[in-house]
Each structure stands twice: as C-alpha cells, then as structure tokens.
Amino acid sequence: MPDSVTTIEKEIGKRIGEKPWLCYQCKKCTAGCPVSFAMDLMPHEIMNLLRWSASDRILASSTIWLCASCETCSVRCPNGIDIAGVMDALRSISIDKHYRPGEPLVTAFHRSFLAGIMGAGRTNEPVLIGIYKILSGRLLDDIGLGVKMILKRKIKPVPRFVKDRAAIRRIFREAKARRTK
C-alpha cells in the first residue's frame, strides 16, 4: 500500500479489499455508466476525490446512492477495481457516519429493500413499497397506480417468504459484525 493512501481509501480496503488508489483516471467507468446522466459526481470523479480524501463531498453526494450496481464500471476498469463495490462501501460508510445523503428518497428505498429482504428473505413488492412509503412519508402519492397494478396482477398483494428467514437474518448480523470490526 503506497504511503499516500487516504483514510477513506484505507477504510474501503478494510471493508471490501479493494484498492481505489490504483485508479489512473481513464474514465471508462463513467463512459459506460448507464445512470451517469443523473449523477452530481461522475464515477471517475468519485475515484479521484478518494485520492484527495474529500470524504465529506463523496459521502454527501447523490452519486453513491444513484449507482445502480450494474457493475458495468467494474467490468470496464482496466485495473480490475470493483468500482460498484466501492460505491456500495461508500453507501455503507455514509450510513455508518450518519451523513445526510444527497438523495434522501434513494436511501429510503435502499433501506426498504434491505429491510424487506431481512424480514421476508427475498424481495417482495408489497413489502418494499410499504416500507418505502412509510420511510419516505409519501403514503398516498401514487395509490391509484398501486391499485391498478394489483388489479392487473402486476403486483401480488400478499408477500411471499422464504422458508428459512432465520438464516437470512443471520447473514445480515454476520455482515454487520464484519463491517464493524
């Protein structure tokens, strides 16, 4: 590890074993990103800001929350950096450090998705939508659309659960314990 590695790069290395300092700014990650049009910082800019230890700017950005984790950036990286994994680690660090995110409704969706998986063992539209609506405070925004989707059988009103939900919760506990070490 070079002497110039920043604190946030070390944190990412500790959490997921990636080496963001290997980025040499070829910008292939940004060129391939399908959601870069909506980001306030491009993926290559996030990687560059990591080098400059601009963690406040990174952790408060909308980019880390808008990343679709499609892994296009990771596949395109000539140095094999898992940039999607870095974005995920940055979301996790942002939550742990209680940053006010650049995209509050995206974080509500993120938390809803994880809570649904932890509770049901898999993603379920009714659980995801219900938790999201509560967390976002937008309970009735699109109720008409929800009713139409249920009537057209696009959403099943009763969630399905996996048999061994205790195993899923154990995975979440172990991941949290590993993250806090």
N, C-alpha and C positions, 0 to 999 in steps of 0.2 A: 504494500500500500504506500503510495507516494506521501511525502511529508505534507504536501499541500491539500490533502483531503479534508473537506469541511466537516463540521459536526453533523450536519443533516445527511451528508453522503455516508458518513460512518454509521448513522442510525439506520439508513436504508440497507447498508451492507450487513448490519447485525440482524435486521428483521428478515430479509429475503435473500441475502447472499449476493446481491447484485453490486456491480462496480460502476456507478454512474460517471465517475471520473474518467472512464475510458472513452466517453463521447468526444468526437472531434468535429462535431457540428456539420455533418454532411447534409443534414436537413431531409434525409429520406423518410424519417418518421413523420414529419409534417407533410411532406408531399403525398404520402399515402393515407393520411388520416381522413376518414370519411366525415368527421364532425369538427374538423379544424375551423370551418367557417363560423362556428358559433363560439369558439374559444376566445378568451381575452389574452391568453398567452399560448403561443404555438408549442407543440411538444418539444421541439428543439430548443425553444427559449426556456422551458422548464429545466431541461437538462443543463443549459448554460447557467441559469440562475442558481442551480445547485452548486456549481463550481464557485460562485461568488457568495455563497452562504446567505442568499436572500430568502431565507425560510419564511419570514413574515409575508412577503409578497406571494410566494408559492402557495403557502398553506391557506391563504385567504382568497386565492384565485378561483374562478369558476372552472378553469380547465381541468383540474384534478377530479372534479365532480361530473364534468360533461364527457370525460373519456368513456367510450363505450366498451372498453376492454376487449375489442375485437382482435387485438394482437397483430394488426397489420404493421404497426410501427416496430414491434419486436421482430417480426419476420424480416422486415426490410433492413434492420440495423446491421451494417457490415461488421460491427464489433460484437454482435450477439448479445447486446444489452436487452434485457426484458423490460422495455420501456413501459409496457402495460402493467407489469408487476411493480415498477417504480411508482406509477400513478396510483395503484392500489395501496402501496405502502404509504404514500403521501396522504391519501384519504384517511388512512388509519392513524397516522401521526396527527393530522389535523383534528380528528375526533379526540384523541388522547390528550392533546394540548388545549382543547376547548376553544378552537378558533371559530370565529363567526364566518361561515363559508360564503363564497361568492354566489352560490346558487342554493339558497335555503330550501327550496322545494325539491331540488335534486337530492339533498341529504335526507329529506323526509322520505323520499322514495327509496333511497338506499337502505335506510333503517327499516322501512316497512318490508322490503324484500327480505332482509336478513331475519327480521322477527317472524315473518311468515314461514321461512324455512326452518327456523329453530322450533317453532310451535307445531307445524304440520309435517315437517320432514321433507317437504318439497314445496315448490312454488304453486300457489293457488290464486287465481284471480280474485275470488271473493275476499280472501284473507288479505292479500296485497292491497286491494282497493280500499277495504275497510280500514286497515291500519293507516294507510296513506291519507285517507280523508280525515281521520282523527288528528294525525300529526300535522297535517298542512292547514287544518282549520277550514278546509273548503268542502264542507259536508254536502252541500246541495248544489254545487256548481254545475254538475252535468248528470243529475239524477235521471233526467229524461232519456239520455243516451244509454245509461245503465239499464234502465227498464227495457229499452228496445233491444239491447244486446242479449239480455236474459230471454226475452220473448223469441228472439231469432236463434236461440240456443248457441250463441257465441260465447257466453259465459255460463258455466254451471253454477247455480245459486248455492249449492251445498259443496263445501270444500272436501277434497279427498286427502287422506292422511296416510303416511307410510306406517307399516306395522311396528317398526322398532324406533319410535321417536326418541326414546331414551338414548340410543346410540348417536343420533344426530346432536342432541343436546350435549352429550359427552365430547363430541368432536368440537363443538363451539367452545366448551370450557377449556379443553386442551389447547386450542388455538389461542384463546385469550391468555392462558397461563404462559404459553410460549412467547407471546408478544410482550408480556410484562417482565420477562426475565432480563 
